Amino acid sequence: EQSFAWEMTYHFILGFFFFFFFDGQGKPPQLNCTFLLLPHSPKLITTSHVLNTLTPKFYVALTGTSSLISGLILIFEWWYFRKYGTSFIEQVSVSHLRPLLGGVDNNSSNNSNSSNGDSDSNRQSVSECKVWRNPLNLFRGAEYNRYTWVTGREPLTYYDMNLSAQDHQTFFTCDSDHLRPADAIMQKAWRERNPQARISAAHEALEINEIRSRVEVPLIASSTIWEIKLLPKCATAYILLAEEEATTIAEAEKLFKQALKAGDGCYRRSQQLQHHGSQYEAQHRRDTNVLVYIKRRLAMCARRLGRTREAVKMMRDLMKEFPLLSMFNIHENLLEALLELQAYADVQAVLAKYDDISLPKSATICYTAALLKARAVSDKFSPEAASRRGLSTAEMNAVEAIHRAVEFNPHVPKYLLEMKSLILPPEHILKRGDSEAIAYAFFHLAHWKRVEGALNLLHCTWEGTFRMIPYPLEKGHLFYPYPICTETADRELLPSFHEVSVYPKKELPFFILFTAGLCSFTAMLALLTHQFPELMGVFAKAMSDIFCSAEFRDWNCKSIFMRVEDELEIPPAPQSQHLQN
């Protein structure tokens, strides 16, 4: 693609040069460009005559128009590169002009030779580009909406909220919801885009449960005696109100406690009936997800309100009660709470269980492991002393842990070192991406500042990781190559006012540099022609005489014909013996 881009650049410059040559009738020249090369061409004489009769005003208008057009192209190319990370001209050239010019796609030519290793790496790339639920996500009503009220900015994107709606439908609904009026209303509420419509639907679901109704459940088999009882409270309605209507964490905690009371009762009833059929099993799975979600959010409320030890106990009990539900990543909530208590031995015990080669990694696991190793040496670390005596074993372990963490997510150090400003973390993150780095640094920056010298050690060593992996998109050191899809996904997850961190840093495309140089050059010519019209007119006529001279044409023809012979590898004509004599 790079060689093709340079080829298209050559054709672009050549076409731009031909644009300024016209025949006597003012028509553009034909596609056959031999009129510029062959001597004694009548068109060439006509072009020379036209150039000699042009006034300086024409050159001012010509150079000014060229500067304006190239400036507009430069602005568009720069905007397209900042938004999409690539050059528009290069993308169009590779995508549309290559097939017309007979280019061959390397991917299609190598399909028959693809190996199993390539397919494995593709599957790994797809799994690494998967969007995950942020285990430390904030509350919409009590935190995200308050940010919007104060700043007037939306911290969540439509794509992020749409993913949350899909998660809620997956976790909080099942196929038998239409049999219960309140659950049927909530099933529609999770699909609503308008927040006020969702909140109104949740209140409506709770009002239905306030009405006493006759439930046709016989007390004894084949009996005519029926039991009258209240419908169970709708736990998912309380969840929605706690997430979106509550304006403080304390209000959210009260609603979650009511949801816990209703959700625990539904869970116990469905637990007794889960083996009676697939419908009951799906309902029990839904009730389990609801109960785990409520207990986890209650623990997060306790953590926000300063009751950290209570939050740790709730998280530990939840992990013991539901050890197989790893989709919520409760251990990351536990790690953050333990770091707040400075219980580093307990943090190490959790890491020993979850920092396993067979388990998926995260920035929380990698950087927490690096923080614990840096804590042992950071208070006495000095870069000057380390350069003189070398690194000790403990310091080497700490540096290697930092390199491992930076290789997994290279965006985190900029936020920990406050080289980039933090924003509110999104509800979903992309592992190894900028969204994960924001979510980690938002909660863990205080823990790094609490360890004396940890940020200094990180500042001195984190950039050394890039020397170990000079080509991160092709080959990694401890992890798979860095996925190329992170920038696109992060732009969808993060708000528009945030400048997305890109790794590896992309260089400016050639066409942006070319249009910038062309705009500057033509603007300079326009200024000189306007200030010194007679001098620039003489210069233009002199240049036209040089290009129209016979010596230049003969030299240009010979050089082009020699180049064609070299590319086509035309052998020299054999000479006969008579000619040699």
Backbone torsions as a table, in degrees:
resi	resn	phi	psi	omega
1	GLU	NA	-34.7	179.5
2	GLN	-67.4	-44.3	178.4
3	SER	-64.0	-37.8	178.2
4	PHE	-66.2	-37.6	177.9
5	ALA	-63.6	-40.5	177.1
6	TRP	-66.5	-36.2	176.6
7	GLU	-63.6	-43.4	178.0
8	MET	-66.3	-32.2	176.3
9	THR	-63.0	-42.3	178.9
10	TYR	-61.1	-45.7	179.4
11	HIS	-66.5	-34.1	179.3
12	PHE	-66.3	-45.4	179.5
13	ILE	-65.2	-42.0	-179.5
14	LEU	-63.8	-43.0	177.9
15	GLY	-65.9	-37.5	177.5
16	PHE	-64.6	-33.4	179.1
17	PHE	-70.8	-40.8	179.9
18	PHE	-68.4	-19.5	-176.5
19	PHE	-63.2	-25.9	-173.6
20	PHE	-89.0	-3.1	-178.4
21	PHE	-103.9	124.8	-178.6
22	PHE	-127.7	157.5	176.0
23	ASP	-88.8	-173.7	-174.5
24	GLY	-65.8	-30.7	-179.7
25	GLN	-85.6	2.4	-179.1
26	GLY	81.3	10.5	179.9
27	LYS	-91.3	150.1	177.9
28	PRO	-69.3	152.7	-179.0
29	PRO	-66.9	159.7	176.4
30	GLN	-70.4	168.3	-178.1
31	LEU	-64.7	-25.3	177.8
32	ASN	-75.3	112.2	-172.5
33	CYS	-95.9	20.1	-178.8
34	THR	-70.2	-13.3	178.7
35	PHE	-66.5	-18.4	176.7
36	LEU	-86.3	-13.1	-170.9
37	LEU	-112.8	-38.3	-173.7
38	LEU	-79.4	138.6	179.7
39	PRO	-72.3	160.0	176.3
40	HIS	57.3	37.1	177.6
41	SER	-84.6	128.2	-179.8
42	PRO	-63.5	-34.4	178.1
43	LYS	-64.3	-37.7	-179.9
44	LEU	-65.2	-39.9	178.5
45	ILE	-65.6	-40.0	178.4
46	THR	-64.5	-42.2	178.6
47	THR	-62.7	-42.0	178.4
48	SER	-63.0	-40.0	179.2
49	HIS	-64.8	-41.1	179.2
50	VAL	-64.0	-42.4	-179.6
51	LEU	-64.8	-33.2	-178.9
52	ASN	-74.7	-20.3	-178.7
53	THR	-98.3	0.5	-179.3
54	LEU	-75.1	148.1	-179.6
55	THR	-93.2	161.8	177.6
56	PRO	-61.2	-28.7	178.5
57	LYS	-62.4	-34.6	177.9
58	PHE	-64.2	-41.1	179.9
59	TYR	-67.4	-35.9	176.3
60	VAL	-64.0	-45.0	178.8
61	ALA	-65.5	-39.7	-178.8
62	LEU	-64.9	-50.1	-178.2
63	THR	-68.9	-36.3	177.6
64	GLY	-65.5	-42.5	177.4
65	THR	-64.8	-41.4	177.7
66	SER	-62.7	-39.3	178.3
67	SER	-66.1	-39.9	179.7
68	LEU	-65.2	-45.9	-178.7
69	ILE	-64.6	-45.8	180.0
70	SER	-66.0	-32.4	175.9
71	GLY	-66.4	-41.0	176.2
72	LEU	-63.6	-41.1	177.2
73	ILE	-62.8	-39.6	178.9
74	LEU	-63.3	-44.5	179.9
75	ILE	-62.7	-43.9	-179.9
76	PHE	-65.0	-42.8	179.5
77	GLU	-62.8	-41.4	-179.7
78	TRP	-66.3	-43.0	177.3
79	TRP	-62.9	-42.7	-179.1
80	TYR	-66.5	-37.7	179.5
81	PHE	-69.0	-40.6	179.5
82	ARG	-67.7	-30.5	-176.8
83	LYS	-87.2	-41.5	-174.1
84	TYR	-113.4	-8.0	175.6
85	GLY	77.3	18.7	179.3
86	THR	-151.2	166.8	179.6
87	SER	-86.7	134.5	-179.2
88	PHE	-68.0	-43.3	-179.0
89	ILE	-64.6	-43.0	179.4
90	GLU	-66.6	-38.9	179.5
91	GLN	-65.6	-43.2	178.2
92	VAL	-65.5	-39.1	-179.9
93	SER	-62.6	-46.3	-177.2
94	VAL	-72.0	-37.5	-173.3
95	SER	-80.8	-38.3	-169.9
96	HIS	-114.0	-36.9	-176.3
97	LEU	-84.4	-25.9	-179.8
98	ARG	-62.0	-45.7	177.4
99	PRO	-62.6	-33.6	179.9
100	LEU	-69.0	-30.8	180.0
101	LEU	-91.0	6.6	177.1
102	GLY	85.2	20.4	178.5
103	GLY	-71.4	151.7	-179.1
104	VAL	-113.6	131.4	178.1
105	ASP	-76.8	127.2	-178.3
106	ASN	-66.0	-31.5	-178.3
107	ASN	-67.0	-41.5	-179.9
108	SER	-71.2	-30.8	-179.8
109	SER	-75.1	-19.8	-177.9
110	ASN	-107.2	12.8	-178.8
111	ASN	-63.9	-37.8	-178.0
112	SER	-72.1	-20.0	-177.7
113	ASN	-103.0	8.5	-179.4
114	SER	-70.4	140.9	-176.0
115	SER	-104.5	173.9	178.0
116	ASN	-66.3	-29.9	178.6
117	GLY	-64.3	-35.4	177.7
118	ASP	-65.3	-43.5	179.5
119	SER	-65.5	-35.9	177.5
120	ASP	-65.2	-41.7	179.5
121	SER	-67.0	-33.3	176.7
122	ASN	-65.9	-43.0	178.0
123	ARG	-63.3	-38.0	178.3
124	GLN	-65.4	-39.6	178.9
125	SER	-63.4	-40.4	178.5
126	VAL	-64.0	-42.2	-179.6
127	SER	-67.3	-35.0	179.4
128	GLU	-72.3	-24.8	178.2
129	CYS	-88.0	7.8	178.1
130	LYS	-72.6	139.0	178.8
131	VAL	-88.1	132.0	-175.8
132	TRP	-113.6	152.9	174.0
133	ARG	-70.3	131.4	179.3
134	ASN	-71.4	115.2	-177.6
135	PRO	-67.4	-17.5	-179.4
136	LEU	-111.0	28.6	-175.8
137	ASN	-64.0	149.6	-176.9
138	LEU	-82.8	176.6	177.6
139	PHE	-92.4	133.4	-176.3
140	ARG	-64.7	-50.1	-176.2
141	GLY	-72.2	-42.5	-173.1
142	ALA	-85.3	-18.8	-174.7
143	GLU	-129.3	-55.8	-179.0
144	TYR	-64.1	-46.2	-178.4
145	ASN	-67.3	-33.8	177.1
146	ARG	-65.0	-37.2	175.9
147	TYR	-63.0	-40.1	179.2
148	THR	-66.2	-39.9	179.5
149	TRP	-63.6	-36.0	-176.0
150	VAL	-80.9	-45.4	-172.4
151	THR	-100.1	-20.7	-176.1
152	GLY	79.1	9.1	180.0
153	ARG	-108.5	148.2	177.2
154	GLU	-91.7	113.7	-178.1
155	PRO	-77.0	-17.0	-177.6
156	LEU	-112.2	140.1	177.2
157	THR	-89.2	163.0	178.7
158	TYR	-63.5	-37.9	179.5
159	TYR	-62.9	-41.5	179.7
160	ASP	-65.6	-44.7	-179.9
161	MET	-68.7	-31.9	177.0
162	ASN	-66.5	-39.0	175.5
163	LEU	-63.5	-38.0	177.9
164	SER	-65.0	-39.5	177.5
165	ALA	-62.4	-39.1	176.8
166	GLN	-65.8	-39.4	176.9
167	ASP	-63.1	-42.4	-179.8
168	HIS	-64.1	-39.9	177.7
169	GLN	-66.3	-32.9	-179.9
170	THR	-73.7	-43.0	-174.5
171	PHE	-83.8	-34.9	-167.1
172	PHE	-109.1	8.2	179.3
173	THR	-131.8	160.0	175.1
174	CYS	-149.5	175.9	-174.3
175	ASP	-70.0	-21.6	-177.0
176	SER	-94.2	13.5	-178.5
177	ASP	-67.2	-27.3	-177.8
178	HIS	-68.5	-14.1	178.3
179	LEU	-79.3	-16.8	-179.3
180	ARG	-117.1	122.1	-173.8
181	PRO	-58.3	-42.6	-178.3
182	ALA	-65.6	-43.7	179.6
183	ASP	-67.5	-32.2	176.4
184	ALA	-65.2	-39.4	176.9
185	ILE	-65.2	-42.7	-179.9
186	MET	-68.2	-30.0	176.8
187	GLN	-62.2	-37.1	175.6
188	LYS	-77.0	-32.0	-177.7
189	ALA	-64.1	-37.5	-179.3
190	TRP	-66.7	-18.8	179.6
191	ARG	-90.8	-11.0	-178.4
192	GLU	-68.6	140.0	177.4
193	ARG	-90.0	-29.7	-178.4
194	ASN	-80.4	123.6	-179.2
195	PRO	-60.6	-38.8	-179.6
196	GLN	-66.1	-33.7	177.5
197	ALA	-67.5	-37.4	177.1
198	ARG	-65.8	-43.5	-180.0
199	ILE	-65.0	-41.1	178.4
200	SER	-63.6	-39.7	178.3
201	ALA	-64.7	-36.8	178.5
202	ALA	-65.2	-41.7	176.7
203	HIS	-64.3	-38.5	178.5
204	GLU	-64.1	-39.4	178.4
205	ALA	-64.9	-36.1	178.3
206	LEU	-72.2	-33.2	178.8
207	GLU	-67.2	-33.6	178.3
208	ILE	-62.1	-37.5	-178.6
209	ASN	-72.4	-13.4	179.1
210	GLU	-78.6	-15.0	-177.1
211	ILE	-89.0	130.5	175.6
212	ARG	-75.3	137.1	-178.7
213	SER	-140.4	154.7	179.3
214	ARG	-83.5	118.8	178.1
215	VAL	-100.0	118.6	-174.1
216	GLU	-76.7	76.3	178.0
217	VAL	-125.9	107.8	-178.3
218	PRO	-69.3	140.4	176.6
219	LEU	-69.3	-35.7	178.6
220	ILE	-127.8	143.9	-179.4
221	ALA	-58.9	139.1	180.0
222	SER	58.4	35.6	-179.1
223	SER	-113.6	153.1	177.7
224	THR	-96.8	4.5	179.2
225	ILE	-89.4	123.6	-176.3
226	TRP	-112.1	151.6	-179.5
227	GLU	-97.3	133.1	176.4
228	ILE	-105.1	123.4	179.7
229	LYS	-151.7	163.1	178.6
230	LEU	-74.8	144.9	172.9
231	LEU	-67.3	146.9	179.9
232	PRO	-67.0	149.1	177.8
233	LYS	-62.1	149.3	-179.6
234	CYS	-89.9	105.4	-176.3
235	ALA	-67.6	-37.5	-177.9
236	THR	-66.3	-28.7	176.1
237	ALA	-65.8	-42.0	175.8
238	TYR	-63.9	-36.1	178.8
239	ILE	-62.1	-45.8	-178.5
240	LEU	-64.1	-41.6	179.2
241	LEU	-66.8	-38.2	178.5
242	ALA	-67.0	-35.7	-177.8
243	GLU	-76.8	-39.4	-167.3
244	GLU	-115.8	-29.1	-177.3
245	GLU	-93.6	-34.2	-178.6
246	ALA	-65.3	131.1	-177.8
247	THR	-96.8	-7.5	176.3
248	THR	-134.2	162.1	179.3
249	ILE	-67.9	-34.0	179.5
250	ALA	-64.5	-41.5	177.2
251	GLU	-65.0	-40.2	178.5
252	ALA	-63.2	-38.3	179.8
253	GLU	-64.9	-39.5	178.1
254	LYS	-62.4	-42.7	179.5
255	LEU	-67.6	-37.0	178.4
256	PHE	-67.6	-32.5	176.5
257	LYS	-66.9	-38.4	174.5
258	GLN	-66.1	-37.8	176.9
259	ALA	-65.8	-35.1	178.2
260	LEU	-64.4	-40.7	179.6
261	LYS	-63.5	-43.3	179.1
262	ALA	-72.7	-40.8	-177.7
263	GLY	-69.3	-34.5	178.6
264	ASP	-66.6	-38.3	177.9
265	GLY	-66.2	-43.3	177.8
266	CYS	-63.5	-37.8	-179.3
267	TYR	-65.0	-41.8	-178.8
268	ARG	-68.0	-38.0	178.2
269	ARG	-67.7	-44.2	-179.2
270	SER	-71.0	-24.6	178.0
271	GLN	-66.3	-32.9	179.8
272	GLN	-76.7	-23.5	-175.3
273	LEU	-108.1	6.1	-171.9
274	GLN	-66.5	-23.2	-177.9
275	HIS	-93.7	9.4	-177.6
276	HIS	-90.4	-2.0	178.9
277	GLY	158.0	168.9	-178.6
278	SER	-66.0	-32.3	179.6
279	GLN	-65.3	-43.7	178.1
280	TYR	-68.9	-33.8	178.0
281	GLU	-65.3	-42.6	177.3
282	ALA	-64.2	-38.0	178.1
283	GLN	-66.2	-39.1	178.2
284	HIS	-66.8	-38.1	177.9
285	ARG	-64.2	-40.0	176.5
286	ARG	-63.9	-44.8	-180.0
287	ASP	-64.6	-32.9	176.4
288	THR	-65.7	-45.1	178.1
289	ASN	-61.1	-41.0	179.5
290	VAL	-63.2	-44.7	-178.1
291	LEU	-65.5	-43.5	179.3
292	VAL	-64.0	-41.3	-180.0
293	TYR	-62.4	-43.7	-178.4
294	ILE	-63.9	-46.3	-178.7
295	LYS	-65.2	-37.7	178.7
296	ARG	-66.1	-41.3	179.8
297	ARG	-71.2	-31.3	173.8
298	LEU	-64.5	-39.8	176.2
299	ALA	-63.9	-38.4	178.3
300	MET	-68.4	-34.5	174.7
301	CYS	-63.2	-43.1	177.5
302	ALA	-62.1	-38.3	178.0
303	ARG	-66.1	-39.6	179.8
304	ARG	-68.0	-34.4	-177.1
305	LEU	-85.7	5.2	174.9
306	GLY	93.1	-0.3	178.9
307	ARG	-92.1	70.3	-170.9
308	THR	-70.3	-40.1	179.9
309	ARG	-64.7	-39.3	176.0
310	GLU	-63.7	-38.8	178.4
311	ALA	-64.5	-41.3	179.0
312	VAL	-62.1	-43.3	179.3
313	LYS	-63.0	-41.9	179.7
314	MET	-64.6	-38.7	179.5
315	MET	-68.9	-40.8	178.5
316	ARG	-63.9	-44.1	178.8
317	ASP	-63.4	-37.1	179.7
318	LEU	-67.3	-39.5	179.0
319	MET	-69.2	-31.2	176.4
320	LYS	-74.0	-36.6	-177.4
321	GLU	-74.0	-36.1	-179.6
322	PHE	-128.7	74.4	-175.9
323	PRO	-71.7	-19.7	-175.3
324	LEU	-88.9	-12.2	-179.0
325	LEU	-86.9	77.4	-180.0
326	SER	-87.8	-3.0	-177.6
327	MET	-66.8	-24.9	-179.4
328	PHE	-84.4	-11.4	179.0
329	ASN	52.2	52.0	-178.2
330	ILE	-67.0	-24.9	-178.9
331	HIS	-63.9	-26.3	177.3
332	GLU	-72.2	-36.0	171.9
333	ASN	-63.1	-39.2	179.8
334	LEU	-66.7	-40.4	178.9
335	LEU	-61.7	-42.8	-179.6
336	GLU	-65.4	-39.9	179.4
337	ALA	-68.8	-38.5	178.3
338	LEU	-67.4	-36.2	176.0
339	LEU	-65.1	-33.9	176.9
340	GLU	-65.7	-34.5	176.8
341	LEU	-81.5	-5.2	-176.4
342	GLN	58.6	33.7	176.0
343	ALA	-91.1	74.9	-171.7
344	TYR	-69.9	-28.9	176.8
345	ALA	-66.3	-40.5	176.6
346	ASP	-67.5	-35.2	177.2
347	VAL	-62.9	-42.7	178.8
348	GLN	-63.8	-35.4	178.7
349	ALA	-67.2	-39.7	177.4
350	VAL	-67.3	-40.1	178.9
351	LEU	-64.7	-37.6	179.0
352	ALA	-61.1	-26.4	-179.7
353	LYS	-86.7	-36.0	-172.0
354	TYR	-106.8	-16.3	177.2
355	ASP	-87.7	64.2	-177.4
356	ASP	-110.2	151.7	-176.9
357	ILE	-66.2	-25.6	-178.5
358	SER	-86.0	-10.0	-178.5
359	LEU	-101.2	149.5	178.9
360	PRO	-66.7	140.1	-178.7
361	LYS	-87.9	167.6	176.0
362	SER	-151.6	164.9	178.1
363	ALA	-63.9	-33.5	179.1
364	THR	-62.2	-44.1	-179.1
365	ILE	-68.5	-48.8	-175.3
366	CYS	-66.4	-46.0	-176.3
367	TYR	-77.4	-27.7	174.3
368	THR	-68.3	-39.3	175.1
369	ALA	-62.6	-39.8	177.2
370	ALA	-66.6	-36.3	179.1
371	LEU	-65.2	-40.8	-179.9
372	LEU	-65.5	-40.1	178.6
373	LYS	-73.1	-33.1	177.6
374	ALA	-70.7	-29.8	-179.1
375	ARG	-62.3	-29.1	-177.4
376	ALA	-73.9	-20.9	-174.2
377	VAL	-129.8	-9.5	-170.4
378	SER	-68.8	-31.2	-176.6
379	ASP	-68.2	-23.9	-179.5
380	LYS	-112.5	7.3	-175.6
381	PHE	-79.3	135.4	176.0
382	SER	-138.7	125.5	-178.8
383	PRO	-63.6	-33.6	178.5
384	GLU	-66.9	-44.7	179.5
385	ALA	-67.9	-35.9	179.0
386	ALA	-67.3	-33.9	178.1
387	SER	-71.0	-27.7	179.7
388	ARG	-81.1	-48.3	-174.2
389	ARG	-100.2	-9.9	-176.4
390	GLY	87.7	170.2	-178.3
391	LEU	-86.5	139.7	174.2
392	SER	-77.8	176.9	-179.4
393	THR	-65.3	-42.3	179.1
394	ALA	-66.2	-41.0	177.8
395	GLU	-65.5	-37.9	177.7
396	MET	-64.5	-40.2	177.0
397	ASN	-63.6	-39.7	178.7
398	ALA	-66.2	-42.2	179.4
399	VAL	-65.1	-41.4	178.3
400	GLU	-64.3	-37.4	177.4
401	ALA	-66.0	-38.5	177.2
402	ILE	-66.0	-42.2	178.2
403	HIS	-62.4	-38.3	178.9
404	ARG	-64.6	-43.5	-179.6
405	ALA	-66.9	-41.2	-179.3
406	VAL	-67.5	-36.2	176.8
407	GLU	-64.0	-37.7	179.2
408	PHE	-68.0	-47.3	178.0
409	ASN	-138.4	99.8	-176.6
410	PRO	-78.2	-1.7	-177.4
411	HIS	-88.4	-20.2	-172.6
412	VAL	-64.3	-44.5	-175.4
413	PRO	-57.2	-32.7	-179.6
414	LYS	-63.9	-33.1	178.3
415	TYR	-81.6	-37.3	177.9
416	LEU	-67.0	-36.9	179.2
417	LEU	-86.5	5.0	177.5
418	GLU	58.3	35.9	171.9
419	MET	-83.1	-18.9	174.4
420	LYS	-131.2	148.3	-178.5
421	SER	-79.4	144.5	179.9
422	LEU	-87.5	152.2	171.7
423	ILE	-127.2	174.6	176.7
424	LEU	-65.5	135.4	-177.9
425	PRO	-68.6	148.7	177.8
426	PRO	-75.9	171.0	178.6
427	GLU	-78.1	-17.3	176.5
428	HIS	-131.1	149.4	-177.7
429	ILE	-130.9	159.1	173.6
430	LEU	-113.2	118.3	-178.4
431	LYS	-60.8	137.4	-176.9
432	ARG	73.4	8.1	-178.9
433	GLY	-106.6	179.6	-179.3
434	ASP	-67.8	-33.7	179.2
435	SER	-63.7	-40.1	176.9
436	GLU	-67.0	-37.4	179.2
437	ALA	-63.3	-40.3	178.2
438	ILE	-65.4	-44.2	-179.0
439	ALA	-63.1	-38.4	179.8
440	TYR	-70.7	-50.8	-174.9
441	ALA	-66.3	-28.8	-179.2
442	PHE	-60.9	-37.2	-177.4
443	PHE	-100.9	-23.6	-171.4
444	HIS	-107.4	-3.8	178.4
445	LEU	-60.5	-39.4	179.5
446	ALA	-64.3	-33.4	179.7
447	HIS	-70.1	-36.7	176.1
448	TRP	-68.9	-37.3	178.8
449	LYS	-68.9	-28.6	-178.8
450	ARG	-70.2	-29.3	179.1
451	VAL	-84.7	117.8	-175.7
452	GLU	-65.3	126.5	176.4
453	GLY	81.4	-2.2	-177.6
454	ALA	-66.9	-43.9	179.4
455	LEU	-68.9	-31.5	176.1
456	ASN	-65.2	-42.6	177.2
457	LEU	-64.8	-39.9	177.2
458	LEU	-64.2	-41.2	-179.9
459	HIS	-63.3	-35.2	-176.8
460	CYS	-81.7	-17.4	-169.3
461	THR	-124.2	-15.6	-169.0
462	TRP	-70.2	-31.6	-179.0
463	GLU	-73.7	-16.3	176.4
464	GLY	-66.7	-15.7	178.3
465	THR	-63.3	-35.4	-173.6
466	PHE	-71.5	-20.9	175.2
467	ARG	-73.4	-24.1	179.2
468	MET	-80.3	-24.4	-179.5
469	ILE	-128.6	78.6	-178.0
470	PRO	-66.4	-26.0	179.2
471	TYR	-124.2	77.0	-172.2
472	PRO	-66.3	-24.2	-179.7
473	LEU	-78.8	-15.3	-177.5
474	GLU	-105.2	-38.0	-176.1
475	LYS	-152.2	133.6	176.2
476	GLY	-102.5	175.8	-179.3
477	HIS	-100.8	-57.6	178.8
478	LEU	-109.1	-16.0	-179.5
479	PHE	-125.7	177.4	175.3
480	TYR	-65.7	161.4	176.5
481	PRO	-54.9	149.2	-177.1
482	TYR	-64.1	128.4	-177.6
483	PRO	-68.7	143.0	-177.2
484	ILE	-86.7	-4.2	-175.1
485	CYS	-91.9	-0.8	-172.7
486	THR	-67.3	-38.0	-176.9
487	GLU	-63.6	-44.5	-178.9
488	THR	-64.0	-45.3	-179.5
489	ALA	-66.9	-38.9	179.5
490	ASP	-66.5	-33.5	177.3
491	ARG	-65.5	-27.7	177.0
492	GLU	-80.8	-30.9	-176.2
493	LEU	-85.1	-31.9	-173.3
494	LEU	-99.0	150.2	-177.8
495	PRO	-66.2	161.3	-174.1
496	SER	-69.7	-26.0	-178.9
497	PHE	-76.7	-5.8	178.2
498	HIS	-96.7	134.3	176.9
499	GLU	-84.5	112.5	-175.7
500	VAL	-68.5	133.2	176.0
501	SER	-77.2	131.5	-175.4
502	VAL	-116.1	132.9	176.7
503	TYR	-138.7	135.2	-10.5
504	PRO	-69.9	157.7	-175.7
505	LYS	-63.1	127.2	-177.6
506	LYS	-86.1	138.4	175.1
507	GLU	-81.9	157.7	178.8
508	LEU	-65.4	134.8	178.0
509	PRO	-62.5	157.8	-177.5
510	PHE	-62.8	-37.3	-174.4
511	PHE	-68.6	-27.6	174.9
512	ILE	-69.1	-43.5	177.2
513	LEU	-64.9	-39.0	-178.8
514	PHE	-66.2	-46.5	179.6
515	THR	-66.9	-32.5	176.0
516	ALA	-65.1	-45.0	177.1
517	GLY	-65.0	-39.9	179.6
518	LEU	-66.1	-41.3	178.7
519	CYS	-63.6	-43.8	179.7
520	SER	-66.1	-41.1	-178.0
521	PHE	-66.1	-47.4	-179.8
522	THR	-68.3	-34.4	176.1
523	ALA	-65.2	-38.3	176.9
524	MET	-65.8	-41.3	177.4
525	LEU	-63.1	-41.4	178.7
526	ALA	-63.0	-40.2	179.4
527	LEU	-67.1	-44.0	179.2
528	LEU	-66.3	-38.5	179.6
529	THR	-67.2	-35.1	178.3
530	HIS	-71.8	-36.0	-178.3
531	GLN	-81.5	-38.8	-177.5
532	PHE	-127.0	73.8	-174.8
533	PRO	-65.5	-41.7	-176.9
534	GLU	-67.6	-44.1	-179.4
535	LEU	-63.5	-42.8	-180.0
536	MET	-70.3	-31.2	175.1
537	GLY	-65.0	-43.0	176.6
538	VAL	-63.2	-40.0	178.8
539	PHE	-63.9	-42.0	179.9
540	ALA	-65.0	-42.0	178.8
541	LYS	-65.7	-38.3	178.5
542	ALA	-64.6	-41.5	178.2
543	MET	-65.8	-38.2	177.8
544	SER	-66.4	-35.8	176.9
545	ASP	-65.6	-37.3	-180.0
546	ILE	-67.0	-44.6	-178.8
547	PHE	-70.3	-22.7	-178.8
548	CYS	-96.3	-0.5	-178.4
549	SER	-70.5	155.7	-178.0
550	ALA	-69.6	-36.4	180.0
551	GLU	-62.6	-42.0	179.1
552	PHE	-64.4	-40.8	179.8
553	ARG	-65.6	-42.3	179.6
554	ASP	-64.7	-41.4	179.1
555	TRP	-65.7	-40.7	-179.4
556	ASN	-65.9	-40.7	178.8
557	CYS	-63.7	-44.6	-178.5
558	LYS	-64.3	-42.7	-178.6
559	SER	-65.8	-38.8	-179.5
560	ILE	-70.2	-41.9	179.8
561	PHE	-65.1	-36.4	177.1
562	MET	-66.5	-36.8	178.5
563	ARG	-66.9	-40.6	178.6
564	VAL	-63.9	-39.8	178.6
565	GLU	-65.5	-37.1	179.0
566	ASP	-68.0	-40.9	-179.9
567	GLU	-69.2	-38.9	-179.7
568	LEU	-84.6	-9.5	-179.6
569	GLU	54.1	53.8	178.7
570	ILE	-78.9	120.1	179.7
571	PRO	-70.9	151.8	178.5
572	PRO	-66.3	147.1	-179.3
573	ALA	-66.5	134.0	179.2
574	PRO	-68.1	136.6	179.6
575	GLN	-99.2	137.2	179.9
576	SER	-75.7	164.7	-179.5
577	GLN	-66.3	-33.6	179.9
578	HIS	-65.5	-41.4	179.0
579	LEU	-67.6	-35.0	178.9
580	GLN	-66.4	-38.1	178.0
581	ASN	-68.4	NA	NA
